[in-house]
Amino acid sequence: MAIVELVMPKLGESIMEATILKWLKQPGEKVEQDEPVLEIATDKVDSDVPSIADGIIEKIFFEVNDVVPIGAVIATIRTATDETVPASPEQNGRQASSSSNTTSAEPPQAEQQNYDKPANFKVNKFYSPLVMNIASSENVSMSELENIPGTGNEGRVTKKDILEFVEQKKQNNVQRSKIKVHESLEVFEPSKKDDPAINQSPAVYSGNIEIIEMDRMRKLIADHMVRSKHTSPHVTSFSEADVTNLVMWRERIKKDFEKREGVRITFTPLFIEAVVNCIKKYPLINSSVEGDKIIIKKDINIGMATALQGGNLIVPVIRNADQLNLVGLTKQVNVLANNARNNKLRPEDIQNGTFTLTNIGSFGSLMGTPIINQPQVAILAVGAIKKRPVVIETPSGDSIAIRHMMYLSMSYDHRVIDGSLGSTFLTAVARQLENFDPKRAY
């Protein structure tokens, strides 16, 4: 028999740890290769960790809600074979390793000690690349970093910890600056005991109310939205488009399209197609900001905000959208949307987006002011398509007609995109939709 190690898989370049949501197998239970052993969650997506071999779960080393670093041994599996189980990229990126063959079901004592969590994962002096990058960009010294109390596993400093430290440091610098400027005046500095933010008493609620605790995903979304507002100065521009030709074309071909391609064509791939064409003309829209540098992305990866059954949102990404025709975009939209609603998205499905589209019209909204999906610099919202009487300019004069109209709104990072570029890009998307060829083939 052999003991093989199941480790926390690598879930993306920027993901350094994951939270255990649920163990699907317990010690002593039989497991088959590729059968899910546990459910995990990151700040990006939930997923399963499958077994790397057939055997019996020997031991688990972490409990539900533990935050586990990538590469950590989370369980051992006792196999019935004397052969070592090799690691492979197909096995979820895990670096599986097998212990020496033993005649007992228990591994040697020295190896057993290696599985103990406290001995293996003391990270007092270890900082993730993300934390180190933030420290470097925010001029946080190593001595300051070492004094930050960590809230992660085994006292590890997390991204949230260092961002809170940076924010507090900035506030202290501002306060010291004010004191220096007004040093000739009497400055009142409230002590910590006078600070209402520190000495908040438990909230008291009255009336007929219901208190709902945020679930994990809602907390992550809330944190992501707040950080986006703190990071980017948001500006929102609005436009409207006469999409009558687009609506009529879709209505005419949708049955034949579904019969021929096996998927329904919605408006979303048509909107994405227009966005991609305009990004090619205005590449600065497809960028991000790192310090005082603007990183223009050559790949056009379009994120599409998707509502989940519980009401939360997730943004799966269509990679290299500029290399897909309308049929390809439609199939990608359908696959990603279905996987999102069925909780089958992979971590890589929501990574490396460069621009986001959100279709708020699917919920009946006419327009909105979307929040930028960091580290992108722009997000486009399309509203509901409504029939309205509008003035039509013709060579023989103006007339009033019933047309299918839609509002578009785009929020953008004013550090990079000025009002002229933001409005120009938005208008270009609107004109692209208005000038849709009703005779085109798909």
Buried (B, 14 or more C-beta within 10 A) or exposed (E): BBBBBBBBBBBBEBBBBBBBBEBBBEEEEEBEBBEBBBBBBBBBBBBBBBBBBBBBBBBBBBEEEBBBBBBBBBBBBBBEBEEBBEBEEEBBBBBBBBBEEBEEEEBEEEBBEEBEBEEBBEBEEEBBEBBBBBBEEBEBEEEBBEEBEBEBBBEBBBBBBBBBBBEEBEEEEEEEEEEEEEEEEEEEEEEEEEEEEEEEEEEEEEEEEEEEEEEBBBEBBEBEBEBBEEBBEBBBBBBBBBBBBBBEBBEEBBEEBEEEBEBEBBBBBBBBBBBBEBBEEBEBBBBBBEEEEEEEBEEBBBBBBBBEEEEBBBBBBBBEBBEBEBBBBBBBBBBBBEBBBEBBBBBBBBBBBBBBBBBBBBEEBBBBEBBBBBBBBBBBBBBBBEEEEBEEEEEEEEEEEEBBBBBBBBBBBBEBBEEEBBBBBBBBBBBBBBEBEEEEEB
